[in-house]
Amino acid sequence: MSCFLIKEAVDMSKYARVMDVNFWGSVYPTFYAMPHLRRTRGKIVVNASTTAIMHPPSLSFYAASKSAILSFYECLRHELAPEISITIATLGFIDSELTRGKHLSKKGTIEVDQRIREISNLHPVMTSNDCAKCIVNEACRGGRYVTEPKYYGTLMMIRNLCPELLQWYYQKLLNSMYLRDESIHLADTNTRSKET
């Protein structure tokens, strides 16, 4: 996952791996599994993430890769039906290295960022076991989508009906994150100048 504002990006070529992992990492196995899935009337389950629909700021590359997954598998659903069914998971925060702050930085290196932890702590974080159960249950039922936690479905509807409200929330979130960062930077600068 990449977590920074696009204006902070240093070397655009470093972020292609987000698409390589998230998008192509799903497309290639799907392509090579299709003959078997057709013979067995199998199912494809893919994780598109709520960022594919909610488009949060500072996650532009990650959201783009997950949006690509969503679009690709929506198209594929029509191409492969009825032999192969597809369940698309749009999940919220899952307890992982990502919610603990590990991400692809604006320099294109893997780092841990406290801001990501703080953002993750604003939302309920699911365990991977709970998440897997939800996905398996919905795929076994033949569901087209699984969204967890359920309230993200309401947020997605709000996004479609009143996008200005979501933009207002994101602007407030960004302002609080970056104003806090500026105050930390100023405090560090003041501390350094007192030390010299």
N, C-alpha and C positions, 0 to 999 in steps of 0.2 A: 504494500500500500504506500502511496505517496501522500504526504500531508504538508502542503505549503501553498501559498498563493502563487498563481502562475507568474506574476511579475517578479517573484523571488527566484525563479528557475535560473540555473547557471548554465547547464549544458543540456539542451533538449534531447540529444541522442541517448542520454543515460536512462530516459524514462520508457524507452521502447520495451524494456523487459517487463514492465507492468502489463502491457498488452500481450507479450509473449507468454507470461505465466497465466494470467487470468482468462484471456480470450483463446489464444492458440492452444493453451494447455487443456482446454475443454473440447475444442473443435477437432483436433487430431485424433484423440481416442474415439470420439463419436464417429468420425468418418470410417475408421478402421473396424469399428464394432458393428456398423450398420448391416453388413451381410448376415451376421449371426443374429442380430436383433430382429431382422425381417423374418428369418426362418423360425424364430422362437416367439414371435409377436412380443418382443421385449419392451422394456421401458427405459427411457432416458431421464435421469434426474440431474439437474444442473443448478448451481448456486449463482444467482445473479445479484444478490444483495439488494437491500433497500436503497442503497446509493444509486442504483441504476434508474430509480424513479424519483427519488427525493433530491438528487444533485446538490449535496451540501458543499459549501465553500471550502476551499483548501484541500479538497479531495478530487480535483478535476481529472487527473490521469486515472486514478482508481475508478471514479464514477464512469468515465468514458469506457474503460475496459469492461466494466460490468454492464453498461448500457449496450455495448456491442454484443455481449452474451445474450442479453434479453432479446434484442432484435433478431439475432441469428437464429435462436431457438424458436422464436415465434414463427419465423419463416419456415424453418425446418418442420415444425408441427404440421403445417399444411402439406408440405412435400411428402412426409412419411406416413401420414394417416391413411388408413386406419391400422396398418400393420404395426407401427411403433407409436407408443404414446409418450408424451413428454410432460414432466412435472418441473416447473420452474420455481425455485425457492428464492424468495425475496426476504432475507433474514436481517434482523437488526444486529445489535452488538452481541458477539459471541466471545466468551472468555478464551483468549488466545494471546499469542505474542503481540498481535496487532492492538488489542485493547489495552495491553500493558505498555504501549508506546513505541514498539518497534516498527519502523517504517523506512521508506526510501526518502531521504532528505532532499532539499533543494539543490544540494551539490551532487546528488545521484549516488550517495553512499548510504549504507544501512546504519541507522542511528536509533536511539531511544529518545523520545520527546515527552516531557512531562505534560505538555498541553493535551496530547492525545489521551493520556490517562484521565485527565480532568474532564475532557469531553465525554469519554466513555462512562465515567462515574455519574454523569448527569442522567444517564439512561439505564434502564434495567439491562443487565448483562446475563445472557443465557449460558448455561453450561453446554459443552459440546454434546453430551449425552442427551439432554433434553431436546436440543436442536435436532439431533439424528432421529430421535423417536418421532418428532413432528413430521420430519421429511418422509420417513419410511411409512408412517401411517397414511399420509396423504397420497404418496405414490401407490401404495397398495389399494387405496380406494379409487385410484384412477384419476385423482385430482389434477387439474391443469396447473394450479398454483398452490404454494404454501407460503403464507406470510406469518412470521413470528417476530416479536410478540404481536398479538392480534391488533393492538391499537395502531400499528403501522398502516393497517388497511384504512383506518379512519384518517390518518395523516395524509395518505396518498389521495384520498378523496378530497380533502381540504386543499391539497396542492392543485388538483384539477379544477376545483370550483372557485378557489380564491388564492391564486398564486401570490398575490400581493402580501397576504398574511404570512406565508412562508418566507418570502423575501424579507419582510420586516424582522421576523425571528432570526433569520440568518445574519442580518445586518447587526442586530443587537449582540448576537453571539460573537461575531467577528470583532466588533468594537470592544467588547469586554476582554477578549483574548489578546488583542493587539495593544490596547491601552495598558493592560497588565504587563505585557512584555516590555513596553516602553518604560514603565515605571521601574521595572527590574533593571533594565539597561541603564537608566539614569542613576539608580541606587548603586549599581556596580561601578559606574563612571565616577561618582562622588567618592566611593570608598577608595578607588584606585588613586584619585587625585589627593586624598588625605594621606595615603600611605607614602606618596613621593615628596 
